[in-house]
Amino acid sequence: MAIELNRPALEYARSLVRDGKVVRDERDDWSEAAPSADDENRFIDQHGWTEFSHWHLGIDKSENRETKKAYSFPFGDLRSVRRSGVISGESRAGQYDHDEIRDELRKLLELIDADSD
């Protein structure tokens, strides 16, 4: 398993934040805000795998890209960037030594917080 930074997803996340499509919730809110498996399945049916991939900063290119197993480190609820998702992902990325993803999530959090001032 070689999880890499999903650069198109990072650019998408940044553009969503710049466009104000962000929910500035708290870390503990992620457990309720994270999309359910059913939400993800509906999204994939409506928008396809490429759009689904844009909601995840981690990608495992050794996995089939048309499976959820290929994607990790979600940062939003499939509608908006969630501050809680960014915080959760940053913590998890650090825990599992995905330093590049952790660092980009930290920068994304800084962008979110700077934009709210």
N, CA, C and O atoms as a Tinker XYZ file with bonds, in Angstrom:
   468  protein
     1  N      0.846000   -1.178000    0.000000    73     2
     2  CA     0.000000    0.000000    0.000000    64     1     3
     3  C      0.890000    1.239000    0.000000    63     2     4     5
     4  O      1.592000    1.515000    0.973000    81     3
     5  N      0.850000    1.973000   -1.096000    73     3     6
     6  CA     1.664000    3.179000   -1.244000    64     5     7
     7  C      0.738000    4.373000   -1.446000    63     6     8     9
     8  O      0.420000    4.741000   -2.577000    81     7
     9  N      0.315000    4.966000   -0.350000    73     7    10
    10  CA    -0.587000    6.106000   -0.431000    64     9    11
    11  C      0.216000    7.357000   -0.750000    63    10    12    13
    12  O      1.215000    7.661000   -0.098000    81    11
    13  N     -0.246000    8.076000   -1.769000    73    11    14
    14  CA     0.401000    9.301000   -2.221000    64    13    15
    15  C     -0.568000   10.467000   -2.097000    63    14    16    17
    16  O     -1.776000   10.279000   -1.950000    81    15
    17  N     -0.021000   11.668000   -2.159000    73    15    18
    18  CA    -0.840000   12.862000   -2.193000    64    17    19
    19  C     -1.598000   12.908000   -3.521000    63    18    20    21
    20  O     -1.009000   12.770000   -4.593000    81    19
    21  N     -2.882000   13.098000   -3.430000    73    19    22
    22  CA    -3.744000   13.230000   -4.608000    64    21    23
    23  C     -3.789000   14.728000   -4.967000    63    22    24    25
    24  O     -4.617000   15.475000   -4.447000    81    23
    25  N     -2.907000   15.137000   -5.841000    73    23    26
    26  CA    -2.755000   16.566000   -6.159000    64    25    27
    27  C     -4.011000   17.205000   -6.761000    63    26    28    29
    28  O     -4.336000   18.337000   -6.402000    81    27
    29  N     -4.724000   16.527000   -7.660000    73    27    30
    30  CA    -5.968000   17.143000   -8.147000    64    29    31
    31  C     -6.970000   17.397000   -7.005000    63    30    32    33
    32  O     -7.692000   18.394000   -7.023000    81    31
    33  N     -7.009000   16.514000   -6.038000    73    31    34
    34  CA    -7.907000   16.708000   -4.891000    64    33    35
    35  C     -7.458000   17.896000   -4.051000    63    34    36    37
    36  O     -8.289000   18.653000   -3.549000    81    35
    37  N     -6.157000   18.061000   -3.899000    73    35    38
    38  CA    -5.638000   19.194000   -3.147000    64    37    39
    39  C     -6.026000   20.509000   -3.819000    63    38    40    41
    40  O     -6.476000   21.440000   -3.151000    81    39
    41  N     -5.858000   20.587000   -5.115000    73    39    42
    42  CA    -6.243000   21.799000   -5.850000    64    41    43
    43  C     -7.746000   22.050000   -5.734000    63    42    44    45
    44  O     -8.184000   23.191000   -5.592000    81    43
    45  N     -8.522000   20.981000   -5.796000    73    43    46
    46  CA    -9.975000   21.106000   -5.660000    64    45    47
    47  C    -10.336000   21.629000   -4.272000    63    46    48    49
    48  O    -11.169000   22.526000   -4.142000    81    47
    49  N     -9.716000   21.074000   -3.240000    73    47    50
    50  CA    -9.983000   21.518000   -1.865000    64    49    51
    51  C     -9.647000   22.996000   -1.709000    63    50    52    53
    52  O    -10.420000   23.753000   -1.123000    81    51
    53  N     -8.509000   23.400000   -2.227000    73    51    54
    54  CA    -8.112000   24.816000   -2.136000    64    53    55
    55  C     -9.128000   25.714000   -2.845000    63    54    56    57
    56  O     -9.492000   26.773000   -2.333000    81    55
    57  N     -9.577000   25.288000   -4.016000    73    55    58
    58  CA   -10.539000   26.109000   -4.758000    64    57    59
    59  C    -11.869000   26.201000   -4.012000    63    58    60    61
    60  O    -12.510000   27.252000   -4.017000    81    59
    61  N    -12.287000   25.111000   -3.375000    73    59    62
    62  CA   -13.521000   25.158000   -2.585000    64    61    63
    63  C    -13.395000   26.152000   -1.431000    63    62    64    65
    64  O    -14.316000   26.923000   -1.163000    81    63
    65  N    -12.258000   26.127000   -0.757000    73    63    66
    66  CA   -12.040000   27.063000    0.357000    64    65    67
    67  C    -12.049000   28.498000   -0.164000    63    66    68    69
    68  O    -12.687000   29.369000    0.428000    81    67
    69  N    -11.351000   28.747000   -1.258000    73    67    70
    70  CA   -11.320000   30.102000   -1.838000    64    69    71
    71  C    -12.717000   30.574000   -2.238000    63    70    72    73
    72  O    -13.027000   31.763000   -2.159000    81    71
    73  N    -13.564000   29.619000   -2.671000    73    71    74
    74  CA   -14.926000   29.951000   -3.084000    64    73    75
    75  C    -15.902000   30.007000   -1.910000    63    74    76    77
    76  O    -17.096000   30.242000   -2.099000    81    75
    77  N    -15.390000   29.793000   -0.704000    73    75    78
    78  CA   -16.241000   29.871000    0.486000    64    77    79
    79  C    -17.076000   28.635000    0.746000    63    78    80    81
    80  O    -18.001000   28.676000    1.557000    81    79
    81  N    -16.770000   27.541000    0.078000    73    79    82
    82  CA   -17.516000   26.294000    0.271000    64    81    83
    83  C    -16.852000   25.469000    1.370000    63    82    84    85
    84  O    -16.284000   24.404000    1.127000    81    83
    85  N    -16.945000   26.001000    2.587000    73    83    86
    86  CA   -16.299000   25.374000    3.737000    64    85    87
    87  C    -17.201000   25.527000    4.954000    63    86    88    89
    88  O    -17.830000   26.566000    5.154000    81    87
    89  N    -17.251000   24.475000    5.761000    73    87    90
    90  CA   -17.965000   24.500000    7.030000    64    89    91
    91  C    -16.899000   24.548000    8.118000    63    90    92    93
    92  O    -16.068000   23.646000    8.226000    81    91
    93  N    -16.930000   25.597000    8.915000    73    91    94
    94  CA   -15.920000   25.794000    9.957000    64    93    95
    95  C    -16.385000   25.174000   11.265000    63    94    96    97
    96  O    -16.681000   25.872000   12.234000    81    95
    97  N    -16.441000   23.867000   11.270000    73    95    98
    98  CA   -16.863000   23.134000   12.460000    64    97    99
    99  C    -15.645000   22.718000   13.275000    63    98   100   101
   100  O    -14.508000   23.035000   12.922000    81    99
   101  N    -15.894000   22.015000   14.352000    73    99   102
   102  CA   -14.830000   21.592000   15.257000    64   101   103
   103  C    -14.459000   20.141000   15.000000    63   102   104   105
   104  O    -15.234000   19.396000   14.401000    81   103
   105  N    -13.293000   19.742000   15.444000    73   103   106
   106  CA   -12.746000   18.417000   15.198000    64   105   107
   107  C    -13.738000   17.297000   15.510000    63   106   108   109
   108  O    -13.905000   16.375000   14.712000    81   107
   109  N    -14.388000   17.375000   16.654000    73   107   110
   110  CA   -15.290000   16.301000   17.068000    64   109   111
   111  C    -16.534000   16.184000   16.191000    63   110   112   113
   112  O    -17.258000   15.191000   16.279000    81   111
   113  N    -16.789000   17.171000   15.359000    73   111   114
   114  CA   -17.961000   17.134000   14.489000    64   113   115
   115  C    -17.793000   16.180000   13.308000    63   114   116   117
   116  O    -18.778000   15.824000   12.663000    81   115
   117  N    -16.572000   15.766000   13.018000    73   115   118
   118  CA   -16.316000   14.941000   11.837000    64   117   119
   119  C    -17.050000   13.609000   11.894000    63   118   120   121
   120  O    -17.496000   13.113000   10.859000    81   119
   121  N    -17.185000   13.026000   13.062000    73   119   122
   122  CA   -17.850000   11.720000   13.154000    64   121   123
   123  C    -19.294000   11.806000   12.646000    63   122   124   125
   124  O    -19.817000   10.830000   12.107000    81   123
   125  N    -19.925000   12.936000   12.809000    73   123   126
   126  CA   -21.290000   13.135000   12.304000    64   125   127
   127  C    -21.303000   13.683000   10.876000    63   126   128   129
   128  O    -22.230000   13.409000   10.114000    81   127
   129  N    -20.287000   14.447000   10.518000    73   127   130
   130  CA   -20.259000   15.124000    9.216000    64   129   131
   131  C    -19.740000   14.235000    8.086000    63   130   132   133
   132  O    -20.100000   14.433000    6.925000    81   131
   133  N    -18.909000   13.272000    8.416000    73   131   134
   134  CA   -18.313000   12.413000    7.377000    64   133   135
   135  C    -19.414000   11.695000    6.596000    63   134   136   137
   136  O    -20.387000   11.230000    7.188000    81   135
   137  N    -19.272000   11.603000    5.294000    73   135   138
   138  CA   -20.287000   10.912000    4.493000    64   137   139
   139  C    -20.373000    9.430000    4.861000    63   138   140   141
   140  O    -19.363000    8.776000    5.123000    81   139
   141  N    -21.576000    8.933000    4.874000    73   139   142
   142  CA   -21.787000    7.509000    5.125000    64   141   143
   143  C    -21.458000    6.722000    3.851000    63   142   144   145
   144  O    -21.290000    7.306000    2.781000    81   143
   145  N    -21.369000    5.417000    3.974000    73   143   146
   146  CA   -21.127000    4.574000    2.797000    64   145   147
   147  C    -22.247000    4.765000    1.773000    63   146   148   149
   148  O    -21.989000    4.793000    0.570000    81   147
   149  N    -23.473000    4.894000    2.242000    73   147   150
   150  CA   -24.594000    5.124000    1.320000    64   149   151
   151  C    -24.471000    6.475000    0.622000    63   150   152   153
   152  O    -24.736000    6.585000   -0.575000    81   151
   153  N    -24.066000    7.512000    1.376000    73   151   154
   154  CA   -23.848000    8.827000    0.767000    64   153   155
   155  C    -22.783000    8.733000   -0.326000    63   154   156   157
   156  O    -22.945000    9.282000   -1.416000    81   155
   157  N    -21.701000    8.034000   -0.019000    73   155   158
   158  CA   -20.624000    7.878000   -0.999000    64   157   159
   159  C    -21.112000    7.135000   -2.237000    63   158   160   161
   160  O    -20.805000    7.529000   -3.362000    81   159
   161  N    -21.866000    6.069000   -2.032000    73   159   162
   162  CA   -22.369000    5.292000   -3.167000    64   161   163
   163  C    -23.285000    6.130000   -4.060000    63   162   164   165
   164  O    -23.189000    6.064000   -5.285000    81   163
   165  N    -24.169000    6.916000   -3.450000    73   163   166
   166  CA   -25.049000    7.797000   -4.229000    64   165   167
   167  C    -24.217000    8.817000   -5.013000    63   166   168   169
   168  O    -24.488000    9.084000   -6.184000    81   167
   169  N    -23.205000    9.380000   -4.355000    73   167   170
   170  CA   -22.342000   10.361000   -5.011000    64   169   171
   171  C    -21.645000    9.729000   -6.216000    63   170   172   173
   172  O    -21.616000   10.313000   -7.300000    81   171
   173  N    -21.091000    8.548000   -6.023000    73   171   174
   174  CA   -20.397000    7.856000   -7.123000    64   173   175
   175  C    -21.366000    7.571000   -8.267000    63   174   176   177
   176  O    -21.024000    7.762000   -9.434000    81   175
   177  N    -22.568000    7.116000   -7.938000    73   175   178
   178  CA   -23.569000    6.845000   -8.980000    64   177   179
   179  C    -23.915000    8.107000   -9.770000    63   178   180   181
   180  O    -24.109000    8.049000  -10.985000    81   179
   181  N    -23.993000    9.248000   -9.078000    73   179   182
   182  CA   -24.386000   10.494000   -9.727000    64   181   183
   183  C    -23.235000   11.210000  -10.431000    63   182   184   185
   184  O    -23.431000   11.828000  -11.477000    81   183
   185  N    -22.020000   11.124000   -9.848000    73   183   186
   186  CA   -20.916000   11.950000  -10.332000    64   185   187
   187  C    -19.709000   11.169000  -10.865000    63   186   188   189
   188  O    -18.883000   11.728000  -11.586000    81   187
   189  N    -19.603000    9.911000  -10.525000    73   187   190
   190  CA   -18.507000    9.083000  -11.024000    64   189   191
   191  C    -17.304000    9.036000  -10.097000    63   190   192   193
   192  O    -17.220000    9.763000   -9.107000    81   191
   193  N    -16.380000    8.159000  -10.450000    73   191   194
   194  CA   -15.206000    7.904000   -9.615000    64   193   195
   195  C    -14.218000    9.067000   -9.594000    63   194   196   197
   196  O    -13.604000    9.339000   -8.562000    81   195
   197  N    -14.063000    9.750000  -10.715000    73   195   198
   198  CA   -13.105000   10.862000  -10.742000    64   197   199
   199  C    -13.522000   11.946000   -9.761000    63   198   200   201
   200  O    -12.701000   12.447000   -8.993000    81   199
   201  N    -14.805000   12.306000   -9.790000    73   199   202
   202  CA   -15.288000   13.324000   -8.849000    64   201   203
   203  C    -15.164000   12.837000   -7.405000    63   202   204   205
   204  O    -14.826000   13.614000   -6.512000    81   203
   205  N    -15.435000   11.561000   -7.180000    73   203   206
   206  CA   -15.287000   10.996000   -5.832000    64   205   207
   207  C    -13.836000   11.115000   -5.377000    63   206   208   209
   208  O    -13.569000   11.445000   -4.221000    81   207
   209  N    -12.908000   10.849000   -6.276000    73   207   210
   210  CA   -11.485000   10.908000   -5.922000    64   209   211
   211  C    -11.068000   12.313000   -5.500000    63   210   212   213
   212  O    -10.142000   12.471000   -4.706000    81   211
   213  N    -11.739000   13.324000   -6.022000    73   211   214
   214  CA   -11.383000   14.710000   -5.706000    64   213   215
   215  C    -11.712000   15.096000   -4.272000    63   214   216   217
   216  O    -11.331000   16.180000   -3.831000    81   215
   217  N    -12.398000   14.253000   -3.542000    73   215   218
   218  CA   -12.736000   14.511000   -2.137000    64   217   219
   219  C    -11.793000   13.800000   -1.179000    63   218   220   221
   220  O    -12.068000   13.735000    0.019000    81   219
   221  N    -10.680000   13.262000   -1.687000    73   219   222
   222  CA    -9.734000   12.496000   -0.870000    64   221   223
   223  C     -8.304000   12.914000   -1.185000    63   222   224   225
   224  O     -7.888000   12.889000   -2.343000    81   223
   225  N     -7.549000   13.299000   -0.157000    73   223   226
   226  CA    -6.170000   13.730000   -0.396000    64   225   227
   227  C     -5.198000   12.570000   -0.514000    63   226   228   229
   228  O     -4.047000   12.772000   -0.902000    81   227
   229  N     -5.629000   11.364000   -0.190000    73   227   230
   230  CA    -4.763000   10.201000   -0.340000    64   229   231
   231  C     -5.243000    9.315000   -1.469000    63   230   232   233
   232  O     -6.443000    9.096000   -1.632000    81   231
   233  N     -4.299000    8.803000   -2.251000    73   231   234
   234  CA    -4.636000    7.858000   -3.313000    64   233   235
   235  C     -3.595000    6.750000   -3.314000    63   234   236   237
   236  O     -2.392000    7.003000   -3.236000    81   235
   237  N     -4.078000    5.527000   -3.403000    73   235   238
   238  CA    -3.205000    4.355000   -3.505000    64   237   239
   239  C     -3.297000    3.870000   -4.945000    63   238   240   241
   240  O     -4.263000    3.211000   -5.331000    81   239
   241  N     -2.287000    4.204000   -5.728000    73   239   242
   242  CA    -2.315000    3.900000   -7.159000    64   241   243
   243  C     -2.158000    2.414000   -7.464000    63   242   244   245
   244  O     -2.323000    1.989000   -8.608000    81   243
   245  N     -1.840000    1.627000   -6.440000    73   243   246
   246  CA    -1.767000    0.180000   -6.654000    64   245   247
   247  C     -3.153000   -0.467000   -6.583000    63   246   248   249
   248  O     -3.314000   -1.638000   -6.926000    81   247
   249  N     -4.143000    0.294000   -6.141000    73   247   250
   250  CA    -5.517000   -0.204000   -6.042000    64   249   251
   251  C     -6.308000    0.201000   -7.283000    63   250   252   253
   252  O     -5.964000    1.164000   -7.968000    81   251
   253  N     -7.359000   -0.540000   -7.554000    73   251   254
   254  CA    -8.284000   -0.208000   -8.634000    64   253   255
   255  C     -8.920000    1.149000   -8.316000    63   254   256   257
   256  O     -9.499000    1.335000   -7.246000    81   255
   257  N     -8.809000    2.079000   -9.240000    73   255   258
   258  CA    -9.310000    3.435000   -8.995000    64   257   259
   259  C    -10.829000    3.519000   -9.006000    63   258   260   261
   260  O    -11.397000    4.577000   -8.736000    81   259
   261  N    -11.473000    2.428000   -9.311000    73   259   262
   262  CA   -12.930000    2.392000   -9.234000    64   261   263
   263  C    -13.375000    1.565000   -8.036000    63   262   264   265
   264  O    -14.372000    0.845000   -8.084000    81   263
   265  N    -12.604000    1.692000   -6.960000    73   263   266
   266  CA   -12.982000    1.128000   -5.665000    64   265   267
   267  C    -12.667000    2.161000   -4.592000    63   266   268   269
   268  O    -11.739000    2.956000   -4.733000    81   267
   269  N    -13.435000    2.140000   -3.541000    73   267   270
   270  CA   -13.195000    3.084000   -2.443000    64   269   271
   271  C    -11.861000    2.833000   -1.760000    63   270   272   273
   272  O    -11.292000    3.736000   -1.145000    81   271
   273  N    -11.362000    1.610000   -1.868000    73   271   274
   274  CA   -10.097000    1.250000   -1.226000    64   273   275
   275  C     -8.931000    2.090000   -1.738000    63   274   276   277
   276  O     -7.917000    2.227000   -1.053000    81   275
   277  N     -9.066000    2.648000   -2.925000    73   275   278
   278  CA    -7.985000    3.447000   -3.516000    64   277   279
   279  C     -7.869000    4.829000   -2.880000    63   278   280   281
   280  O     -6.860000    5.507000   -3.079000    81   279
   281  N     -8.876000    5.267000   -2.118000    73   279   282
   282  CA    -8.929000    6.652000   -1.650000    64   281   283
   283  C     -8.938000    6.745000   -0.135000    63   282   284   285
   284  O     -9.584000    5.950000    0.549000    81   283
   285  N     -8.215000    7.724000    0.374000    73   283   286
   286  CA    -8.138000    7.932000    1.823000    64   285   287
   287  C     -7.995000    9.422000    2.114000    63   286   288   289
   288  O     -7.770000   10.228000    1.211000    81   287
   289  N     -8.124000    9.757000    3.342000    73   287   290
   290  CA    -8.012000   11.129000    3.828000    64   289   291
   291  C     -9.056000   12.063000    3.206000    63   290   292   293
   292  O     -8.718000   13.045000    2.545000    81   291
   293  N    -10.337000   11.731000    3.436000    73   291   294
   294  CA   -11.396000   12.636000    2.976000    64   293   295
   295  C    -11.350000   13.938000    3.764000    63   294   296   297
   296  O    -10.970000   13.949000    4.935000    81   295
   297  N    -11.736000   15.025000    3.124000    73   295   298
   298  CA   -11.679000   16.333000    3.773000    64   297   299
   299  C    -13.016000   17.065000    3.745000    63   298   300   301
   300  O    -13.103000   18.212000    4.183000    81   299
   301  N    -14.044000   16.421000    3.240000    73   299   302
   302  CA   -15.330000   17.095000    3.158000    64   301   303
   303  C    -16.485000   16.125000    3.135000    63   302   304   305
   304  O    -16.308000   14.908000    3.182000    81   303
   305  N    -17.673000   16.693000    3.063000    73   303   306
   306  CA   -18.906000   15.913000    3.116000    64   305   307
   307  C    -19.512000   15.698000    1.732000    63   306   308   309
   308  O    -20.697000   15.386000    1.613000    81   307
   309  N    -18.704000   15.865000    0.687000    73   307   310
   310  CA   -19.084000   15.719000   -0.721000    64   309   311
   311  C    -19.899000   16.909000   -1.229000    63   310   312   313
   312  O    -20.437000   16.884000   -2.336000    81   311
   313  N    -19.980000   17.955000   -0.394000    73   311   314
   314  CA   -20.606000   19.217000   -0.784000    64   313   315
   315  C    -19.688000   20.392000   -0.441000    63   314   316   317
   316  O    -19.549000   21.337000   -1.216000    81   315
   317  N    -19.066000   20.312000    0.735000    73   315   318
   318  CA   -18.212000   21.383000    1.245000    64   317   319
   319  C    -17.007000   20.790000    1.948000    63   318   320   321
   320  O    -17.045000   19.659000    2.434000    81   319
   321  N    -15.941000   21.568000    1.993000    73   319   322
   322  CA   -14.800000   21.209000    2.834000    64   321   323
   323  C    -15.262000   21.335000    4.275000    63   322   324   325
   324  O    -15.927000   22.309000    4.628000    81   323
   325  N    -14.925000   20.378000    5.098000    73   323   326
   326  CA   -15.267000   20.429000    6.521000    64   325   327
   327  C    -13.981000   20.619000    7.304000    63   326   328   329
   328  O    -13.054000   19.817000    7.194000    81   327
   329  N    -13.927000   21.674000    8.088000    73   327   330
   330  CA   -12.751000   21.919000    8.924000    64   329   331
   331  C    -12.461000   20.693000    9.782000    63   330   332   333
   332  O    -11.303000   20.320000    9.975000    81   331
   333  N    -13.510000   20.074000   10.290000    73   331   334
   334  CA   -13.343000   18.883000   11.134000    64   333   335
   335  C    -12.689000   17.744000   10.363000    63   334   336   337
   336  O    -11.877000   17.010000   10.926000    81   335
   337  N    -13.024000   17.583000    9.091000    73   335   338
   338  CA   -12.420000   16.542000    8.274000    64   337   339
   339  C    -10.950000   16.802000    8.005000    63   338   340   341
   340  O    -10.141000   15.875000    7.976000    81   339
   341  N    -10.606000   18.071000    7.808000    73   339   342
   342  CA    -9.207000   18.457000    7.578000    64   341   343
   343  C     -8.385000   18.165000    8.834000    63   342   344   345
   344  O     -7.293000   17.604000    8.750000    81   343
   345  N     -8.916000   18.547000    9.999000    73   343   346
   346  CA    -8.206000   18.301000   11.260000    64   345   347
   347  C     -8.041000   16.804000   11.499000    63   346   348   349
   348  O     -6.961000   16.345000   11.870000    81   347
   349  N     -9.099000   16.057000   11.287000    73   347   350
   350  CA    -9.043000   14.607000   11.488000    64   349   351
   351  C     -8.027000   13.959000   10.546000    63   350   352   353
   352  O     -7.242000   13.107000   10.961000    81   351
   353  N     -8.049000   14.369000    9.282000    73   351   354
   354  CA    -7.114000   13.823000    8.309000    64   353   355
   355  C     -5.671000   14.165000    8.628000    63   354   356   357
   356  O     -4.776000   13.332000    8.482000    81   355
   357  N     -5.453000   15.400000    9.065000    73   355   358
   358  CA    -4.088000   15.806000    9.418000    64   357   359
   359  C     -3.547000   14.932000   10.550000    63   358   360   361
   360  O     -2.403000   14.480000   10.503000    81   359
   361  N     -4.364000   14.705000   11.546000    73   359   362
   362  CA    -3.952000   13.877000   12.678000    64   361   363
   363  C     -3.662000   12.445000   12.235000    63   362   364   365
   364  O     -2.643000   11.864000   12.609000    81   363
   365  N     -4.563000   11.887000   11.439000    73   363   366
   366  CA    -4.401000   10.505000   10.976000    64   365   367
   367  C     -3.188000   10.363000   10.052000    63   366   368   369
   368  O     -2.452000    9.380000   10.139000    81   367
   369  N     -2.982000   11.333000    9.180000    73   367   370
   370  CA    -1.829000   11.283000    8.272000    64   369   371
   371  C     -0.531000   11.312000    9.066000    63   370   372   373
   372  O      0.410000   10.588000    8.740000    81   371
   373  N     -0.468000   12.136000   10.100000    73   371   374
   374  CA     0.717000   12.188000   10.950000    64   373   375
   375  C      0.936000   10.887000   11.693000    63   374   376   377
   376  O      2.065000   10.417000   11.831000    81   375
   377  N     -0.148000   10.313000   12.168000    73   375   378
   378  CA    -0.078000    9.052000   12.912000    64   377   379
   379  C      0.503000    7.922000   12.060000    63   378   380   381
   380  O      1.223000    7.064000   12.571000    81   379
   381  N      0.190000    7.923000   10.762000    73   379   382
   382  CA     0.633000    6.843000    9.872000    64   381   383
   383  C      1.792000    7.262000    8.961000    63   382   384   385
   384  O      2.051000    6.620000    7.943000    81   383
   385  N      2.485000    8.340000    9.333000    73   383   386
   386  CA     3.694000    8.788000    8.635000    64   385   387
   387  C      3.483000    9.151000    7.163000    63   386   388   389
   388  O      4.356000    8.918000    6.327000    81   387
   389  N      2.328000    9.719000    6.860000    73   387   390
   390  CA     2.090000   10.261000    5.521000    64   389   391
   391  C      2.360000   11.760000    5.609000    63   390   392   393
   392  O      1.443000   12.582000    5.609000    81   391
   393  N      3.650000   12.088000    5.684000    73   391   394
   394  CA     4.061000   13.452000    6.001000    64   393   395
   395  C      3.610000   14.482000    4.973000    63   394   396   397
   396  O      3.185000   15.577000    5.343000    81   395
   397  N      3.695000   14.152000    3.707000    73   395   398
   398  CA     3.304000   15.117000    2.682000    64   397   399
   399  C      1.805000   15.432000    2.778000    63   398   400   401
   400  O      1.398000   16.589000    2.670000    81   399
   401  N      1.010000   14.413000    2.977000    73   399   402
   402  CA    -0.439000   14.617000    3.125000    64   401   403
   403  C     -0.722000   15.402000    4.399000    63   402   404   405
   404  O     -1.535000   16.326000    4.386000    81   403
   405  N     -0.064000   15.049000    5.497000    73   403   406
   406  CA    -0.227000   15.779000    6.762000    64   405   407
   407  C      0.089000   17.256000    6.572000    63   406   408   409
   408  O     -0.668000   18.123000    7.010000    81   407
   409  N      1.212000   17.538000    5.918000    73   407   410
   410  CA     1.639000   18.924000    5.736000    64   409   411
   411  C      0.658000   19.708000    4.874000    63   410   412   413
   412  O      0.377000   20.872000    5.159000    81   411
   413  N      0.137000   19.086000    3.830000    73   411   414
   414  CA    -0.825000   19.776000    2.960000    64   413   415
   415  C     -2.157000   19.994000    3.676000    63   414   416   417
   416  O     -2.816000   21.012000    3.466000    81   415
   417  N     -2.551000   19.049000    4.514000    73   415   418
   418  CA    -3.766000   19.252000    5.301000    64   417   419
   419  C     -3.579000   20.379000    6.309000    63   418   420   421
   420  O     -4.506000   21.150000    6.558000    81   419
   421  N     -2.403000   20.478000    6.881000    73   419   422
   422  CA    -2.112000   21.580000    7.799000    64   421   423
   423  C     -2.219000   22.920000    7.069000    63   422   424   425
   424  O     -2.798000   23.874000    7.588000    81   423
   425  N     -1.655000   22.982000    5.860000    73   423   426
   426  CA    -1.735000   24.222000    5.074000    64   425   427
   427  C     -3.189000   24.546000    4.705000    63   426   428   429
   428  O     -3.597000   25.708000    4.698000    81   427
   429  N     -3.952000   23.506000    4.403000    73   427   430
   430  CA    -5.358000   23.704000    4.077000    64   429   431
   431  C     -6.115000   24.247000    5.294000    63   430   432   433
   432  O     -6.963000   25.130000    5.162000    81   431
   433  N     -5.805000   23.719000    6.466000    73   431   434
   434  CA    -6.418000   24.215000    7.699000    64   433   435
   435  C     -6.052000   25.681000    7.927000    63   434   436   437
   436  O     -6.900000   26.480000    8.324000    81   435
   437  N     -4.804000   26.029000    7.679000    73   435   438
   438  CA    -4.370000   27.420000    7.819000    64   437   439
   439  C     -5.124000   28.332000    6.844000    63   438   440   441
   440  O     -5.485000   29.458000    7.185000    81   439
   441  N     -5.352000   27.829000    5.635000    73   439   442
   442  CA    -6.109000   28.591000    4.640000    64   441   443
   443  C     -7.556000   28.802000    5.115000    63   442   444   445
   444  O     -8.111000   29.893000    4.989000    81   443
   445  N     -8.143000   27.749000    5.655000    73   443   446
   446  CA    -9.505000   27.841000    6.184000    64   445   447
   447  C     -9.571000   28.853000    7.314000    63   446   448   449
   448  O    -10.439000   29.725000    7.330000    81   447
   449  N     -8.652000   28.733000    8.255000    73   447   450
   450  CA    -8.668000   29.615000    9.431000    64   449   451
   451  C     -8.332000   31.060000    9.071000    63   450   452   453
   452  O     -8.892000   31.986000    9.657000    81   451
   453  N     -7.424000   31.264000    8.113000    73   451   454
   454  CA    -7.075000   32.623000    7.693000    64   453   455
   455  C     -8.251000   33.284000    7.001000    63   454   456   457
   456  O     -8.472000   34.486000    7.145000    81   455
   457  N     -8.997000   32.500000    6.254000    73   455   458
   458  CA   -10.133000   33.020000    5.515000    64   457   459
   459  C    -11.288000   33.423000    6.434000    63   458   460   461
   460  O    -12.165000   34.192000    6.040000    81   459
   461  N    -11.280000   32.899000    7.661000    73   459   462
   462  CA   -12.387000   33.193000    8.577000    64   461   463
   463  C    -12.122000   34.430000    9.418000    63   462   464   465
   464  O    -13.002000   34.881000   10.151000    81   463
   465  N    -10.914000   34.985000    9.320000    73   463   466
   466  CA   -10.581000   36.191000   10.100000    64   465   467
   467  C    -11.259000   37.428000    9.571000    63   466   468
   468  O    -11.077000   38.514000   10.121000    81   467
